[in-house]
Amino acid sequence: MTYSIGEVARMLGLTIYTLRYYDKEGLLPNLKRTPSGTRIFVDSDIDTLKVIECLKNTGVPIKEIKNFIDWCAQGDSTLQQRYDMFIERKAIVEAQLEKIQKTADAINFKCWYYKTALDAGTESIHKKTEEKS
């Protein structure tokens, strides 16, 4: 199955400009074109774009994503580099998740705090609880 640049943009929530930029930067080395130069995307290009977006969403610069794409083209000899890259990304994402979870916990506490104060009609209910502790 083949897709136009507009179809791919809609499917992945990207702009046509972004897809053209990725192609210009060499992130889609296997992208085919019609004789008139129109880009033709196939499922493997979409898979590549999903990985690019994954890396980009974790803060990897385009230059490093290009290195990853080049490693993929080099085959099995670069498996270790690719693995190491994703191990590093995993650690970064896990740290971000931990930070977000702490933020969510603080927000949940404040929601509880204000809901119980609203139900009691006063914030002083929490001061009484703190005094008993």
N, C-alpha and C positions, 0 to 999 in steps of 0.2 A: 504494500500500500504506500502511496506517495501523498505528500501534503504540500500545500503552498505555504509561503512564509506567513501569510495572514492566518491560515488555519493553525499553524504551530504557535503563533503568538497568542491566539485565543485559548488554545488547549493548555498552555503553560502559564498564562497570565503575564506574558512578557510583551514588550513593544516590538514592533517590526524593526525599529532603530536598534534595539538591543541585539536582536538576532543578526542584523547586518554587522554590528560592531564585533560580536563574537566571531563571525566568519572572517572579518577583516583582520582580527587579531590571531587568526590561525587556530581557533578553538574547535573548529569543525572541519578537520582536514579531509574527511571523506565525503563532504557535501558535494552532491552532483548538481550540474546545471544543464539547462536546455541549450540548444545551439544559440538561442538569442540571449543567454545569460541569466535566465530566471532560475532562482534556487529551487531545487527539488529535495524535499526532506523525506527521509524514510524512518522507520521505527528506531533503527540504531542511532540516528541523529537525535531523535527525541530522548532516547536513553542517555546519550552524552550530555544533552542540555540539562537534563534532570540532575546529573552529577555536577555539572558546572554550577547550577543554582545552589545545590547543597553546599559545595565548597564556598561559594560566594557568600551564602548566608551565615557561614561560620567565620567570615572575615578574611578569607584567603584572597590575596590580590590577584588580578588577572594574570600578571607575569608568572606567578606560581601555579596558577591553573593551567597555563600554557605548558609549563614544565611537566605537569601531570599528564596532559594530553600527549606530549612528546614521549613520555615514559610508556604510555599505553601503546603507542605506535612501535616502540622498540621491542615490545614483547616481554617474554618471561625473564629476561635479564634484569628487568627493573621492578620485579615483583616486590622486593624488599623496600625500595624507595616508596612505592605506592602504599604498601602496608604501613610503613612508618608515618607517612603523611596522614593516613586515616586514624592511626592510633593517637597522633598528636591532636587531630581535630576532635576525636572522641573525648579526650581529656578536657579540652577547652569547652566543649558543649556540656559535659557533665558539671564543670565548675559553674557555667552559666545557669544551668538548671538548679543547682544548689542555691545560688544567689536568688534566683527567682522564687524558689520554694520558701526561703526565709522571708522574702518580701510578701508573698502570699500569706504566710503564717501571721505576719504583723498586721496585714489588712484584715484577715479573718478575726484576729483578736479585737481590733478596733470596731469591727462590725458587731461582734458580740457585746463589747463594752457599751457602745451607744444604744444598741437594741435593748439591753437590760436596763439601762438608764432611762430610756424612753418609756419602757413598760412600767417602771417604778415611778416615773414622773420626776425623777431627780438623779443627778449624777452622784449625789452623796451616798447612794447605796454601795458604791464601790469603795468609798472611804471607810464605811463601816466594816466591809469585808476585809479590807487591808489592815484595819486595827485589830481584828480577831486573829489574823495570821501571825 
